[in-house]
Amino acid sequence: MKKFGLIVAGGIAVMVLIAQLGPMIGLAASLLILYLVVKQFLKTESTVGKIGWGIVGFVALMASASNVPAILGVAAAYVLYIVYKKWNEDKMVVKEENDPFANFEKQWAELNRY
């Protein structure tokens, strides 16, 4: 039953991630442009240049704000990461339980502790 829940959560997360892929790319591009504009704004010493970079920065900021739904895509990617870790965690637990040397290693560590 736990695997079924992980499959359902992963499936929903994949659908959301694919649906938000375009806005995620747009958000990344507009934030990159905004970063470059801020760097140029801080380098510029002329008033006209600062006004020009300020206008370009405002446009880039508005482009970034229009791609806010991309945050859902980032959250979906995080959910996929959690599902992947939980899926592999179950395999690790089963592997440790079937290991014939696990008990020996625990007892050996207890003997060496004293």
Backbone bond lengths (Angstrom), bond angles and torsions (degrees), N, CA, C in turn:
res aa  C-N    CA-C-N  psi(-1)  N-CA   C-N-CA  omega(-1)  CA-C   N-CA-C  phi
1 M - - - 1.449 - - 1.526 110.70 -
2 K 1.338 116.16 -35.05 1.456 119.80 -179.90 1.529 110.15 -66.05
3 K 1.323 116.44 -39.07 1.467 120.87 178.49 1.534 110.33 -63.47
4 F 1.325 116.69 -38.40 1.458 120.42 179.37 1.529 110.39 -62.45
5 G 1.321 117.19 -42.79 1.464 121.26 177.52 1.514 112.01 -62.89
6 L 1.333 116.05 -39.55 1.458 119.47 177.93 1.532 110.97 -66.41
7 I 1.324 116.81 -38.24 1.467 120.52 178.54 1.524 110.50 -65.43
8 V 1.327 116.94 -42.99 1.470 120.60 179.82 1.529 110.10 -64.78
9 A 1.345 117.21 -47.18 1.462 120.26 -179.79 1.524 110.63 -62.89
10 G 1.325 116.97 -41.60 1.456 120.59 178.50 1.517 112.26 -65.25
11 G 1.322 117.04 -39.95 1.470 120.93 178.55 1.515 112.24 -63.92
12 I 1.324 116.25 -43.86 1.470 119.90 178.25 1.525 109.67 -64.92
13 A 1.326 116.80 -41.64 1.464 120.55 -179.46 1.527 111.01 -64.36
14 V 1.333 117.11 -38.13 1.471 119.98 178.22 1.517 110.54 -65.10
15 M 1.334 117.53 -42.74 1.464 120.38 179.57 1.526 111.19 -63.17
16 V 1.332 117.04 -43.27 1.464 120.48 179.24 1.527 110.11 -65.61
17 L 1.325 116.72 -41.44 1.462 120.65 -179.60 1.523 111.08 -62.95
18 I 1.326 117.30 -43.62 1.468 120.37 179.13 1.532 110.37 -66.18
19 A 1.328 117.28 -38.50 1.462 120.44 -179.78 1.530 111.37 -67.78
20 Q 1.308 117.68 -30.28 1.460 121.62 -177.01 1.519 113.31 -99.54
21 L 1.307 118.04 10.35 1.459 120.97 -177.62 1.530 112.06 -64.39
22 G 1.312 117.75 -42.58 1.467 121.50 178.35 1.522 112.40 -61.71
23 P 1.334 117.95 -52.61 1.468 118.57 177.08 1.529 113.65 -61.17
24 M 1.336 117.51 -30.92 1.462 119.29 177.90 1.529 110.73 -66.63
25 I 1.328 116.68 -41.51 1.464 120.25 177.83 1.528 109.75 -66.42
26 G 1.321 117.03 -41.68 1.467 121.06 177.47 1.519 112.26 -62.80
27 L 1.325 116.67 -40.53 1.462 120.10 178.57 1.518 111.11 -65.64
28 A 1.330 116.77 -42.83 1.462 119.89 179.46 1.529 110.58 -63.38
29 A 1.323 117.28 -42.86 1.463 120.41 -179.73 1.520 111.50 -65.87
30 S 1.328 116.88 -43.99 1.467 119.01 -178.62 1.526 111.45 -69.36
31 L 1.320 118.21 -33.68 1.466 119.77 176.33 1.521 111.18 -70.03
32 L 1.336 117.44 -35.26 1.460 120.76 175.53 1.525 110.52 -64.21
33 I 1.319 116.79 -44.87 1.461 120.66 177.43 1.525 110.31 -62.40
34 L 1.313 117.10 -42.89 1.463 120.87 178.94 1.527 111.18 -61.55
35 Y 1.314 117.25 -40.81 1.461 121.18 177.87 1.524 111.23 -61.96
36 L 1.335 116.21 -46.07 1.464 120.18 179.51 1.528 111.78 -64.84
37 V 1.328 117.09 -37.92 1.463 121.12 178.78 1.525 110.59 -65.67
38 V 1.315 117.54 -41.33 1.471 120.37 179.17 1.520 110.33 -64.00
39 K 1.335 116.88 -40.91 1.467 119.67 177.09 1.530 110.88 -60.86
40 Q 1.330 117.30 -44.75 1.461 120.58 179.34 1.530 111.10 -67.55
41 F 1.323 117.39 -36.50 1.459 121.46 178.17 1.524 110.62 -60.83
42 L 1.321 116.22 -41.97 1.461 119.62 -179.70 1.524 112.32 -71.66
43 K 1.338 118.02 -27.90 1.466 121.40 178.67 1.526 112.63 -77.56
44 T 1.336 116.65 -32.39 1.462 121.30 -174.44 1.523 110.17 -69.23
45 E 1.348 114.43 139.50 1.465 119.18 179.65 1.515 112.23 -109.05
46 S 1.332 118.47 -18.11 1.466 120.06 -178.94 1.523 110.64 -83.85
47 T 1.321 114.96 149.70 1.464 120.84 -178.74 1.524 111.03 -68.63
48 V 1.323 116.84 -40.64 1.464 120.73 179.68 1.529 109.92 -63.84
49 G 1.334 116.11 -40.68 1.468 120.05 178.13 1.516 111.64 -64.36
50 K 1.338 116.23 -40.08 1.468 119.16 178.85 1.522 111.32 -65.83
51 I 1.331 116.63 -38.34 1.468 119.67 178.03 1.530 109.95 -65.55
52 G 1.331 116.69 -43.48 1.468 120.41 178.63 1.522 111.92 -61.91
53 W 1.336 116.78 -47.34 1.466 119.69 178.74 1.532 110.69 -66.41
54 G 1.327 117.31 -32.24 1.463 120.07 177.13 1.517 112.04 -64.71
55 I 1.335 116.17 -40.29 1.472 120.18 178.27 1.526 110.46 -66.41
56 V 1.339 116.32 -45.36 1.471 120.20 178.31 1.534 109.98 -62.29
57 G 1.331 116.93 -39.37 1.464 121.09 178.12 1.516 112.11 -64.73
58 F 1.342 116.39 -39.08 1.457 119.71 178.08 1.522 111.43 -64.46
59 V 1.330 116.23 -40.59 1.473 120.43 177.74 1.529 110.04 -63.73
60 A 1.338 116.35 -42.84 1.470 119.66 178.91 1.526 110.88 -65.82
61 L 1.325 117.20 -36.25 1.466 120.81 177.73 1.527 110.88 -65.23
62 M 1.316 117.13 -40.50 1.461 120.26 177.79 1.527 111.19 -67.76
63 A 1.328 116.96 -35.93 1.470 120.12 176.14 1.525 110.00 -65.01
64 S 1.328 116.23 -38.49 1.468 119.59 177.51 1.525 110.66 -66.39
65 A 1.323 116.31 -40.81 1.466 120.11 -179.29 1.525 111.64 -66.09
66 S 1.337 116.82 -30.01 1.465 118.67 -179.42 1.532 111.20 -74.80
67 N 1.320 117.59 -14.68 1.464 121.21 -179.98 1.525 112.29 -104.21
68 V 1.314 117.66 24.79 1.455 121.29 -179.94 1.539 112.61 -62.01
69 P 1.333 120.30 -31.16 1.471 118.57 177.00 1.523 113.92 -58.94
70 A 1.328 117.30 -14.08 1.464 120.15 177.91 1.527 111.26 -64.24
71 I 1.320 116.96 -18.84 1.469 120.28 177.24 1.528 110.17 -62.01
72 L 1.337 116.91 -31.83 1.466 120.57 174.65 1.525 110.68 -62.72
73 G 1.321 116.72 -37.48 1.463 120.86 177.34 1.512 111.82 -66.03
74 V 1.331 116.76 -39.20 1.466 120.58 177.11 1.529 109.86 -65.48
75 A 1.334 116.51 -41.29 1.461 120.11 177.49 1.527 110.71 -64.14
76 A 1.331 117.29 -38.18 1.469 120.71 178.28 1.526 110.63 -65.58
77 A 1.338 116.75 -38.46 1.462 119.59 176.83 1.528 110.47 -64.01
78 Y 1.314 117.35 -38.13 1.462 121.05 177.67 1.533 110.58 -65.92
79 V 1.324 117.01 -41.01 1.474 120.35 177.74 1.520 110.00 -62.73
80 L 1.328 117.32 -40.49 1.464 119.93 176.95 1.527 111.13 -61.91
81 Y 1.307 117.00 -39.24 1.468 121.07 177.42 1.533 110.73 -62.93
82 I 1.318 117.38 -43.64 1.470 121.72 179.16 1.527 110.13 -64.73
83 V 1.341 117.33 -42.91 1.469 121.03 179.19 1.521 109.68 -61.79
84 Y 1.324 117.37 -42.54 1.468 121.39 179.31 1.527 110.93 -61.97
85 K 1.335 116.43 -43.36 1.468 119.56 179.53 1.529 110.81 -65.59
86 K 1.328 117.83 -42.05 1.468 120.73 179.71 1.529 110.69 -66.06
87 W 1.317 116.86 -37.75 1.459 120.78 -179.64 1.521 109.93 -63.52
88 N 1.328 117.26 -44.55 1.461 121.35 -179.67 1.525 112.01 -76.28
89 E 1.315 117.94 -23.96 1.461 121.66 178.39 1.524 110.22 -64.21
90 D 1.313 116.70 -39.47 1.460 120.70 178.87 1.529 110.80 -63.34
91 K 1.313 118.10 -38.57 1.457 121.51 178.96 1.513 110.93 -66.33
92 M 1.330 117.02 -36.13 1.463 120.81 179.83 1.525 110.42 -67.01
93 V 1.336 117.22 -41.46 1.462 120.90 -179.06 1.516 110.15 -64.39
94 V 1.317 117.49 -42.99 1.462 121.15 179.54 1.522 109.56 -64.81
95 K 1.298 117.71 -39.65 1.452 121.39 -178.67 1.526 110.52 -65.07
96 E 1.334 117.73 -40.31 1.456 120.96 179.94 1.534 111.55 -68.40
97 E 1.329 116.98 -35.02 1.459 119.67 -179.51 1.523 111.65 -68.21
98 N 1.324 118.04 -32.19 1.454 121.68 -177.86 1.528 112.59 -87.73
99 D 1.303 118.43 -1.83 1.451 121.78 -177.56 1.533 109.40 -77.70
100 P 1.358 119.17 116.93 1.470 120.82 -177.57 1.526 112.74 -71.11
101 F 1.311 117.68 -19.94 1.456 120.61 -177.79 1.523 113.40 -93.10
102 A 1.330 117.90 -2.08 1.454 120.34 -177.48 1.527 110.81 -63.00
103 N 1.320 117.65 -45.04 1.460 120.42 -179.54 1.521 110.49 -65.97
104 F 1.326 117.62 -40.78 1.454 121.48 178.41 1.526 111.21 -60.86
105 E 1.328 116.49 -43.22 1.460 120.52 -179.35 1.518 111.13 -65.31
106 K 1.334 117.57 -37.60 1.461 120.49 177.66 1.527 110.61 -64.90
107 Q 1.323 117.13 -45.63 1.461 120.54 179.79 1.521 110.93 -65.94
108 W 1.316 118.03 -39.56 1.465 120.86 178.31 1.527 111.00 -63.69
109 A 1.332 116.73 -38.46 1.467 119.75 178.23 1.531 110.63 -66.75
110 E 1.336 116.98 -37.21 1.471 120.03 177.36 1.518 111.65 -66.83
111 L 1.344 117.69 -38.94 1.454 120.49 178.26 1.532 111.81 -66.93
112 N 1.302 117.59 -37.96 1.454 121.09 -178.60 1.520 113.00 -77.42
113 R 1.312 116.28 -14.82 1.461 120.22 -179.34 1.514 110.78 -69.70
114 Y 1.325 118.87 -31.11 1.470 121.67 -175.27 1.458 111.86 -92.17
